[in-house]
């Protein structure tokens, strides 16, 4: 059972991860289909996710790391990473997420991203949220566009994936445009 409720939507809920969630996080993050969509494609160990238990990344208490659940079932993981933790001037963060392949295509990523962005602006008082997706990851790019993000640019041949250099697109959303 995931940790206590942090944010609740229509279909998904966001929770701090607890020790019992670590096997799901490790297994899913290491699934080749999931790794292929991430800008951090290296294998993950259990300790990597233990640093994220309690809803925050171990480095800073303003960086959220939340389990995404549907009817109590774990379906994904979401981050709201402060690009400059503690920076009260720029007030921005990066949204990142991944989902178990069996739950792709159900709208869970869109709803979870929307909940996180709403919290970023209304709960934390951020000015901007950014995100990035491989150019080939059309599903993730659609999620960002549905939430209201605009494409800000292409980072050409920025990541080395499966033996080739690939582009990724950066997206941004200002609080006043949300």
VOVEXVO-649927 format. One record per residue (C-alpha): x, y, z; residue number from 0; residue in one letter. Coordinates in steps of 0.5 Angstrom, whole numbers, plus 500, padded with zeros to 3 digits. Layout:
BEGIN
  xx  yy  zz pos code
   X   Y   Z NUM    A
...
This chain:
BEGIN
  xx  yy  zz pos code
 500 500 500   0    X
 503 507 498   1    X
 504 512 503   2    X
 499 517 505   3    X
 495 521 500   4    X
 499 528 498   5    X
 495 530 492   6    X
 488 527 489   7    X
 485 527 482   8    X
 479 524 479   9    X
 483 517 477  10    X
 490 518 480  11    X
 493 520 486  12    X
 500 522 488  13    X
 503 519 495  14    X
 510 519 498  15    X
 513 512 496  16    X
 515 508 502  17    X
 520 502 503  18    X
 514 497 500  19    X
 514 501 494  20    X
 522 500 492  21    X
 521 493 489  22    X
 516 496 484  23    X
 520 502 483  24    X
 526 498 481  25    X
 523 493 477  26    X
 519 499 473  27    X
 525 504 472  28    X
 529 498 470  29    X
 524 495 464  30    X
 527 497 458  31    X
 521 500 455  32    X
 521 505 461  33    X
 528 506 460  34    X
 528 507 453  35    X
 523 514 454  36    X
 528 517 460  37    X
 533 522 459  38    X
 537 517 465  39    X
 537 511 461  40    X
 542 507 466  41    X
 540 501 471  42    X
 537 503 477  43    X
 538 500 484  44    X
 534 500 490  45    X
 538 505 494  46    X
 537 510 488  47    X
 529 509 490  48    X
 530 509 498  49    X
 533 516 497  50    X
 526 518 494  51    X
 522 515 500  52    X
 518 520 504  53    X
 516 524 498  54    X
 522 528 497  55    X
 529 527 493  56    X
 534 526 499  57    X
 538 532 496  58    X
 533 538 498  59    X
 526 538 501  60    X
 523 542 495  61    X
 524 537 490  62    X
 518 532 490  63    X
 518 525 488  64    X
 511 522 488  65    X
 508 515 487  66    X
 502 515 482  67    X
 497 510 484  68    X
 490 508 481  69    X
 485 505 486  70    X
 491 504 490  71    X
 495 500 485  72    X
 502 503 483  73    X
 502 505 476  74    X
 508 510 476  75    X
 513 515 479  76    X
 513 523 478  77    X
 518 528 480  78    X
 518 536 481  79    X
 525 537 481  80    X
 528 544 483  81    X
 533 546 478  82    X
 536 551 483  83    X
 534 548 490  84    X
 532 554 495  85    X
 533 559 489  86    X
 527 564 491  87    X
 529 568 485  88    X
 528 564 479  89    X
 522 559 482  90    X
 522 554 477  91    X
 522 546 477  92    X
 523 541 472  93    X
 517 536 471  94    X
 519 528 470  95    X
 515 522 470  96    X
 515 515 468  97    X
 509 510 468  98    X
 509 502 468  99    X
 508 500 460 100    X
 501 496 462 101    X
 498 503 464 102    X
 500 507 458 103    X
 495 510 454 104    X
 490 511 460 105    X
 491 518 461 106    X
 494 517 468 107    X
 501 521 466 108    X
 496 527 464 109    X
 492 527 470 110    X
 499 526 474 111    X
 503 532 471 112    X
 497 536 471 113    X
 496 535 479 114    X
 504 536 480 115    X
 504 543 476 116    X
 498 545 479 117    X
 501 544 486 118    X
 508 547 483 119    X
 504 554 482 120    X
 499 554 487 121    X
 502 550 493 122    X
 509 552 492 123    X
 509 558 488 124    X
 513 557 483 125    X
 514 561 476 126    X
 515 556 471 127    X
 516 549 470 128    X
 520 546 465 129    X
 520 538 462 130    X
 523 535 456 131    X
 522 529 452 132    X
 526 525 447 133    X
 523 527 440 134    X
 521 520 438 135    X
 517 520 445 136    X
 510 523 442 137    X
 506 520 448 138    X
 510 524 453 139    X
 510 530 448 140    X
 502 530 448 141    X
 502 529 455 142    X
 506 536 456 143    X
 502 539 451 144    X
 495 537 454 145    X
 497 540 460 146    X
 499 547 457 147    X
 506 546 456 148    X
 509 550 450 149    X
 515 547 446 150    X
 521 552 447 151    X
 527 548 443 152    X
 530 542 440 153    X
 537 540 443 154    X
 540 536 437 155    X
 543 530 438 156    X
 543 531 446 157    X
 542 524 448 158    X
 546 517 446 159    X
 540 512 446 160    X
 541 505 444 161    X
 547 506 440 162    X
 545 513 436 163    X
 545 520 438 164    X
 538 523 439 165    X
 534 530 440 166    X
 530 532 445 167    X
 525 537 446 168    X
 524 542 452 169    X
 518 545 454 170    X
 516 550 459 171    X
 510 553 462 172    X
 509 559 466 173    X
 504 560 472 174    X
 500 565 468 175    X
 499 561 462 176    X
 497 555 467 177    X
